[in-house]
């Protein structure tokens, strides 16, 4: 059973998790001062000072939800910088676009646009001069860091708030205790591990306390992410700006000489008020896996949240996962008797005197038993889940029909990413794994699936997906009508 300190950590973590859940559900937070349907008063004309990022932030609340600063708006900002003459198009081919980033035009930029331009220049070569060039391929391999996205989103939100187009929903003071919980949990957990290593005493490694510290750190990270990705309430003035954009239609004011002025009906283009071709052809500033996306399945741009679940055995063949679970259960059964063997071993006194002189034998054995039992229980629980999920998914399938709103390659450039790739992609054939999300128009939260690259459908295609309920193993992807999707993959080869 958890000790007093561990119980305090677990209780504090549970409270923090509940608070974050209530914030996400909209129960906690400031309510908008004016009704969502309030459109009285004069129409505020949209001006050239409204950047695509800010406009997209406001449009995202058009379907009754809160404002969201989507990553697509950063790419729209690149195209807008081209239109304004801040950067220029050097060349373009079927594979990439080359942009001149130091042509010296329009230095009066907002904070968000200045961050975009600074990142483009930082990835250009040579770094300075009017011939500094950046390509879409360079940006694909030098994506902005998480801190950059935090700063960019906060700059976009600050600009919208300064103009009175949105109001803060969750103040930073409400999230500060959750951040403090995460920082303290991290320090306590690291301190206990360091103390155990330095003193050769496993006493500080009390399993429940470490679990509480790890969960507290996780809750703190989620709270920090909430601060870096705010969701404000749109005001009446903000809705007037959005309606003004809708009346004027999609913006196509991109310089014709750049070739970025073609009109394409994309939800990103409608939301950000800029040519869809500009967004599609300009270098993308984007995360590898986006959480919030534009979707027009319902006939108008709306925001959906993509869930990338990380569960044991996700995407694996049910039979393979069930066998792996049986192996883990067997391993847990093998580890459990080690505690009794240590207790009955006559040489334990000599070993303890050598490693940690003066340590009480009974206390050391109790701590050892706690660690071994904790590992055994963890392996057993995961094994039971894998067996249950494998058995259920062998017999049950579900089907969903909708439009593909996200297609992203699972990155494996670092050892940790390669490890996560192998663990999450159990049972897949080949090495290239692609994560897709399909919106059927009936929910605002969609779950992503992992498939082989050869079976992935293109963005915007309407497909029918057959998948298993627990592991999310995609059995088949087939196009619906003339949707432009690839030929349906054979059963159980996805």
Residue pairs with C-beta under 8 A, 6 or more apart in sequence:
1 208
2 10
2 208
2 209
2 212
3 206
3 208
3 209
5 206
5 209
6 206
6 208
6 209
6 211
6 212
7 208
8 212
9 185
9 188
9 209
9 212
9 213
9 215
9 216
10 208
10 211
10 212
10 215
12 181
12 212
12 216
13 181
13 185
13 212
13 215
13 216
13 219
16 177
16 178
16 181
16 216
16 219
16 220
16 223
17 215
17 219
19 28
19 178
20 178
20 219
20 222
20 223
20 226
22 28
23 29
23 170
23 174
23 226
26 66
28 170
28 174
29 169
29 170
29 174
30 167
30 168
30 169
30 170
30 171
30 233
31 233
32 167
32 233
32 234
32 235
33 167
33 233
33 235
34 235
34 236
36 64
36 234
36 239
38 236
38 239
39 236
39 239
39 240
39 243
40 236
41 236
41 240
42 240
43 240
43 243
43 244
44 237
44 240
44 241
44 244
45 244
46 55
46 241
46 244
46 245
46 248
46 273
50 241
50 273
51 77
51 80
51 110
51 112
51 113
51 156
51 159
52 73
52 76
52 77
52 79
52 80
52 272
52 273
52 274
53 69
53 73
53 74
53 76
53 77
53 112
53 113
53 152
53 156
53 272
54 112
54 156
54 159
54 160
54 163
54 165
55 241
55 242
55 245
55 271
55 272
55 273
56 69
56 70
56 72
56 73
56 76
56 268
56 271
56 272
57 67
57 68
57 69
57 70
57 73
57 156
57 157
57 160
57 166
58 67
58 160
58 165
58 166
58 234
58 238
58 239
58 241
58 242
59 242
59 245
59 270
59 271
59 272
59 301
60 67
60 68
60 69
60 70
60 271
60 292
60 303
61 67
61 68
61 166
61 233
61 234
61 238
61 239
61 242
62 242
62 300
62 301
62 302
63 300
63 302
63 303
65 302
65 303
65 444
66 169
66 231
66 232
66 233
66 234
67 157
67 160
67 166
67 230
67 231
67 232
67 233
67 234
67 238
68 229
68 231
68 292
68 303
69 153
69 156
69 157
69 229
69 230
70 271
70 290
70 292
70 293
70 294
70 303
71 149
71 285
71 286
71 287
71 290
71 292
72 268
72 271
72 272
72 279
72 286
72 290
72 293
72 294
73 156
73 271
73 272
74 116
74 152
74 285
74 286
75 268
75 279
75 282
75 283
75 284
75 285
75 286
76 268
76 272
76 274
76 278
76 279
77 112
77 113
77 116
77 285
78 87
78 99
78 116
78 120
78 282
78 283
78 285
79 254
79 260
79 274
79 275
79 278
79 279
79 282
80 113
80 274
80 278
81 87
81 113
81 116
81 117
82 88
82 89
82 99
82 254
82 255
82 258
82 260
82 278
82 282
83 253
83 254
83 255
83 258
83 260
83 274
83 278
84 105
84 106
85 103
85 105
85 106
85 255
86 103
86 105
86 106
86 109
86 113
86 117
87 99
87 100
87 101
87 103
87 105
87 117
87 120
88 99
88 100
88 103
88 105
88 258
89 97
89 98
89 99
89 100
89 258
89 259
89 260
90 98
90 99
90 100
90 133
91 97
91 98
92 98
92 259
92 281
95 137
96 135
96 136
96 137
96 283
97 135
97 136
97 281
97 282
97 283
98 133
98 134
98 135
99 120
99 133
99 134
99 135
99 282
99 283
100 130
100 131
100 132
100 133
101 117
101 120
101 121
101 124
101 132
101 133
101 134
102 121
102 124
102 128
102 129
102 130
102 131
102 132
103 130
104 130
109 117
110 155
110 159
111 155
111 158
111 159
112 152
112 155
112 156
112 159
115 148
115 151
115 152
115 155
116 152
116 285
119 144
119 148
119 285
120 134
120 139
120 283
121 127
121 132
121 134
123 134
123 138
123 139
123 142
124 132
124 133
124 134
124 138
125 132
125 133
125 134
125 138
126 132
134 283
135 283
136 282
136 283
136 284
138 283
139 283
139 284
139 285
140 284
143 285
143 286
143 287
143 288
144 152
144 285
149 228
149 287
150 228
150 229
153 228
153 229
153 230
154 228
154 230
157 166
157 230
157 232
160 166
160 232
160 238
161 167
161 168
161 232
163 237
164 235
164 237
164 238
165 234
165 235
165 237
165 238
165 241
166 232
166 233
166 234
166 235
166 238
167 232
167 233
167 235
168 230
168 232
168 233
169 230
169 231
169 232
169 233
170 226
170 230
170 231
172 227
175 223
175 224
175 226
175 227
178 219
178 220
178 222
178 223
179 220
179 223
179 224
179 227
180 220
181 216
181 219
181 220
182 216
182 217
182 218
182 219
182 220
182 221
182 223
182 224
183 220
184 216
185 212
185 213
185 214
185 215
185 216
185 217
185 219
185 220
186 213
186 216
186 217
186 220
188 209
188 213
189 210
189 213
189 214
189 217
191 204
192 204
192 205
192 206
192 209
192 210
192 213
193 204
193 205
193 210
195 201
195 204
196 202
196 203
196 204
196 205
199 356
200 355
200 356
201 356
201 359
202 364
202 367
202 368
202 371
203 363
203 367
205 367
205 371
206 367
206 370
207 370
207 371
207 374
234 242
245 251
245 273
250 263
250 265
250 269
250 270
250 273
250 274
250 275
250 276
251 273
251 274
251 275
252 261
252 263
252 275
253 261
254 260
254 261
254 274
254 275
254 278
255 261
259 281
260 275
260 277
260 278
260 281
260 282
261 275
261 277
261 278
262 275
262 276
262 277
263 275
263 276
263 277
264 275
264 276
264 277
264 280
265 276
266 276
266 279
266 280
266 294
266 296
267 294
267 295
267 296
267 301
267 302
268 276
268 279
268 294
268 301
269 275
269 276
269 278
269 279
270 296
270 301
271 294
271 301
272 279
288 408
288 409
288 411
289 306
289 308
289 408
289 435
289 448
290 306
290 406
290 408
291 305
291 306
291 308
292 303
292 304
292 305
292 306
293 303
293 304
293 305
293 306
293 405
293 406
293 437
294 301
294 302
294 303
294 405
295 301
295 302
295 303
295 304
295 403
295 405
295 439
295 441
296 302
297 402
297 403
297 405
297 439
297 440
297 441
298 441
302 444
303 444
304 405
304 437
304 439
304 443
304 444
304 445
304 446
305 444
305 445
305 446
306 405
306 406
306 437
306 445
306 446
306 447
306 448
307 445
307 446
307 447
307 448
308 435
308 448
309 447
309 448
309 472
310 420
310 424
311 471
312 382
312 385
312 386
312 423
313 321
313 324
313 325
313 385
313 386
313 389
313 390
313 426
313 471
314 424
314 450
314 471
314 472
315 424
315 425
315 426
315 427
315 428
315 433
315 449
315 450
315 471
315 472
315 473
315 474
316 324
316 425
316 426
316 427
316 428
316 471
316 473
317 426
317 427
317 473
317 492
318 389
318 390
318 391
318 392
318 393
318 394
318 468
318 471
318 473
319 390
319 394
320 390
320 426
320 427
321 386
321 389
321 390
321 393
321 426
321 427
321 471
322 386
322 387
322 389
322 390
322 391
322 394
323 390
324 386
324 426
325 382
325 383
325 384
325 385
325 386
325 387
325 388
325 389
325 390
326 383
326 387
327 383
328 379
328 380
328 382
328 383
328 386
329 379
329 380
329 383
329 384
329 387
330 383
331 379
331 383
332 376
332 377
332 379
332 380
332 383
333 376
333 380
335 372
335 375
335 376
335 379
336 372
336 373
336 376
338 372
339 368
339 369
339 372
339 373
342 348
342 365
342 368
342 369
342 372
343 365
343 369
348 361
348 364
348 365
349 361
352 359
352 361
352 364
356 364
388 470
389 470
389 471
390 471
392 468
392 469
392 470
393 468
393 469
393 470
393 471
393 473
396 468
396 469
397 466
397 467
397 468
397 469
397 475
398 466
398 467
398 468
398 469
399 464
399 465
399 466
399 467
400 438
400 440
400 464
400 465
400 467
401 440
401 462
401 463
401 464
401 465
401 480
402 438
402 439
402 440
402 441
402 462
402 463
402 465
403 438
403 439
403 460
403 461
403 462
403 463
404 436
404 437
404 438
404 457
404 458
404 459
404 460
404 461
404 462
404 463
404 485
405 437
405 438
405 439
405 446
405 459
406 435
406 436
406 437
406 448
406 459
407 434
407 435
407 436
407 456
407 457
407 458
407 459
408 434
408 435
408 436
409 432
409 433
409 434
409 435
409 453
410 417
410 421
410 424
410 425
410 433
410 434
410 435
410 450
411 417
412 418
412 420
412 421
421 433
424 450
425 433
425 450
427 473
428 450
428 452
429 452
429 493
430 452
430 453
430 454
432 452
432 453
432 454
433 450
433 451
433 452
433 453
434 450
434 451
434 452
434 453
434 456
435 448
435 449
435 450
435 451
436 448
436 449
436 450
436 451
436 456
436 457
437 446
437 447
437 448
437 449
438 446
438 449
438 463
438 465
439 446
440 446
447 472
449 465
449 467
449 472
449 474
450 472
450 474
451 474
451 477
451 489
451 494
452 489
452 493
452 494
454 486
454 489
455 474
455 477
455 486
455 489
455 493
455 494
456 477
456 486
457 463
457 477
457 479
457 483
457 485
457 486
458 484
458 485
458 486
460 484
461 479
461 483
461 484
461 485
462 479
462 480
462 481
462 483
462 485
463 477
463 478
463 479
463 480
463 483
463 485
464 476
464 477
464 478
464 479
464 480
465 474
465 476
465 477
466 474
466 475
466 476
466 477
467 473
467 474
467 475
468 475
473 494
474 494
475 491
475 492
475 494
476 488
476 489
476 490
476 491
476 494
477 485
477 486
477 488
477 489
477 494
478 485
478 488
479 485
479 486
479 487
479 488
